């Protein structure tokens, strides 16, 4: 099992919309082979910052199975415009 960690700084005033679209995006990411689960968490004292923890079976399930799939483009279209610059990742 692997854990992807993404730190997301959501644009101010977009937190509620981001949260709603994140729920829609969950249906996309959870449908890809190797998905185990995920957990979004907001930072105390900074409602615009959240950390997204995603578990997958293998690194390839993330890099090739999810990021290399058309489903990733759908996920990205739902969420990418809420944060800038791209979030740093540690896997």
Secondary structure, DSSP 8 states (H G I E B T S, - for coil): -EEEEEEEEB-TT-HHHHHHHHHHHHHHHTTSTTEEEEEEEEETTEEEEEEEEEEESSHHIIIIIITTSHHHHHHHHHHGGGBSS---EE-
